[in-house]
Amino acid sequence: MRSILLFGFLIGYISCRETFVGHQVFEITPKNEEEVTNLRQLEREAHLQLDFWKSLTIPGKKVHVRVPFYSLQAVKVFLESHEIPYSIMIEDVQTLLDKENEEILFHRTREIKGNFNFGNYHNLEEIFQQMDHLVEQYPNLVSKLQIGHSFENRPMNVLKFSTGGKKPAIWLDAGIHAREWVTQATALWTANKIASDYGKDPSITSLLDAMDIFLLPVTNPDGYVFSWTKSTELPSL
């Protein structure tokens, strides 16, 4: 889960060279409604530039907050003065970002050599390229449909899995929320699994013989692109 949360910051760092040196992630567990209210007050302090990774809800539920280096002392004083317990979950966000960056670049190099990594996160162009690759690889089973455009005029591409004929259909979609990255990766893996295992896996074969499948891997392409090309509005250190 931590890797998923960090991924958004990694993309901003790669694209905009935003730096997160000294930023820490606090894990805070409010004990009662008063502490929840105090944390909401802290969240509204715009000058602190806090990023709440988990929304404040009820007492007893953990909250993860990224705290910029220049706000660390103020946040610690606030929490301690209100006797709100906290711990430091990540000592330095930049250190983890650098490590994640190295791993992504390693996987990207492998993919250039023809090995698509379904365990990695991909930008929108790479997702579309993989969809086209599946259509080319399994032309008798997979086709691509464009069902429209997003608000920012990006194509809404759908994969159709069909053995032919008029059959009932299943609709699957992924990537609805802007900061949601794992479902797109899961959708690509699922698409490859369906295409590659038809005729081999009895369950997939019987399903496709009886029904068509429509899969929209990126329902919110504008939000997904934004999460890749923009970081949160933070001043550079």
N, C-alpha and C positions, 0 to 999 in steps of 0.2 A: 504493500500500500504506500509506503514511504517513497518508493521509486516512482510510482504513478504520480504522486503529488509533486515530486521534484521535477518531473519531466517538463511541465509547463514553464518553469523557470529556466530550465536548460535551453529550451527553444528560444526564449527571449534573449538569453545570454549569447547564443550562437549568432542570432540575427542582428542584434542591436549592440552587442558587446557590453551589455549591462553587467555590472559587477555586484556581487553579493558577499564580498569579503567581510568577515566578522558578523554577518547576520546569523542569528540563532533562531531555532524553533522551540518554543515553550509548549509544554503539555500542562494544561491547567484543568483542574477538576473542581468546579464550584460546588460547595457543600449545601447551599440553600438558595432560596429565591433572591435574597439580598445580594449574595455574591454574583448571581447571574445578572442582576440589575447593574451592579458595579462594573462587571465586565462589558456590558453593553455600553456603558458610559465611556469606558476605555476605548472601545471600538470606534466610537464617534469622534475621538480626538484625531482629526485628520492630519495634523502636523506630525504625528508619530509615524504615519505611513505603515500601520500594522496590516498584516494580511491574515485574516482568519481562515484557515484551511478547513476547519469544521465549524459549522454554524452553532451559535449559542442556542440551546433549547431548554433543557431541564437540569435541575441539580443532580449531581452524580455522573453526568455525562462528560467525557473528556473533550477538551477543545484544544486544537493545535493552532498556534499563532506564530507566524514568522515575524521576527522583530529586527528591524535594521540596527546596525551597530550604533548609530547615533541616538537611538531611542532605548537602548538596553537599560541604562541606569534609571531613566524615568519610569519605565515599565516595572522594573524590579521594586522601586520605591513604592509605586502605586499598589502592587500586589501585596507587598509585605506590610504596608500601612493598613490595608484592609484585611490582613490575615487570610489571604487567599492562597492556598497551597499551589505550588507549581514545581516543575522540574524541567531541565533542559534536555530536550529530545535530540536535537542536532546542534553540535557545538559550533560548526562553521558550515553554512550552506554552500559557500563557494568550493570548499574542498570536495564535497559530494558532487557538485555540478561538474567539476573538472574530471572526476572519475567517471561519471555517467557519460560525459562528452567523449572520452577516450573509447568507451565501449561502443557508443553509437557510430563513431568514425570507423572502428574496427569492423562492425557489422556492415556498414555502408560499403567498405572496400570489398568485402566478400560478395555483396550483392552485385557490384559492378562486374564481377567475374561470373555472374550468372546464377548465384545461389540466393534466392529470395528468402529472407529471414522473417518467418511469421511470428517470431517472438519479439520482434523489434517494432517500434512505432515509426510510421512513415508519413511524409507530407502528402497533400492531396494529389499532386501530380504523380507521385509514386504509386498511390492507391489506384488511380485511373490507369496507369501503365500496367499494373498487375491484373486489373480487370480485362484489359485488352489482351494481355498474354493468355489468360484463361480462355477467352473467346477463340484465339488463334490455335490454342492447343487442343481444345475440345469443340470444334465447330459444329458437330452433330448434336451436341448436348447443351452448349452454352451460347447465349447471344446477349448483346448489350442494347438496352433501350434508354433513350433520353426522354424522361417524362416531363421535363420543364427546366426552369432556371430558378436559382435562388434570388433573393432580393438584390444581391450585388452581381447578378447575371452569371453566376457560375452554373455549369451543367449539373442536373440531377440525374446521375447515371445509375441504372438498375441492371443487375444481372438476372437473366431468365434462364432457368434450368428446365428443359422440356425434352421429352422423347417423342413429341409430336402428337397430333390429334387434339380434340377438344376435351379438356379435363378440368376438374376443380383445381383451384390454386391456393397456395399458401403465401402470405406476404410477410416478409421479415425486414425490419429496418434497424439501423444502428447509428450511433453518432448524433444523438439529438441535441445534447448540451455542449456548449462551447468548450468547456474544460474537461470534456469526457474523451479520453483517448483509447481506453482499453477495448471498447466495443467495436471500433473500426478495425483494430487488429484482429479481434475475435471473428468479425464478419469475413475478413479476408481468409483467415484460416478455415472457416466453415465452408466458404465458397470453394476453396481448393479441395477440401475433404469430399464435398459432394461430387465434384467433377471427377476427381481421381479415383474415387472408390465406387462409382457407378459400374455395375457389372461384376464387382468383386465383393462388396459388402451386401449381404442379403437384405438388411434393413433399408439401406439407402436405395438399393435397386428396386425393391418392392414399392417404396414410397414414390419414386420418380416414375415408375410404371403406372401408378394410379393418379398422381397429381403433378402439377407444375409448381415450381418454386420461384418466387420473385424476391430478390434480395437487394435492398438499398443500403450500401455500406456506410454512406455519409449523408445523413438526413439534413444536417446543418453545415454545409460546406463553408459558409461565410464565417461562422464561429470557429470552425476547425482551423481555417487559414489564419484567423486572427490569433489563435492560441499559438500558432507556429511563428508568426511574424511580428507580434507585439508582445512586449512584456508589460507587467503592471506599471502604473505611472509612478516611478520612483526616480528621485534625483540620483545621478551618478556620484559615487564617492570620489 
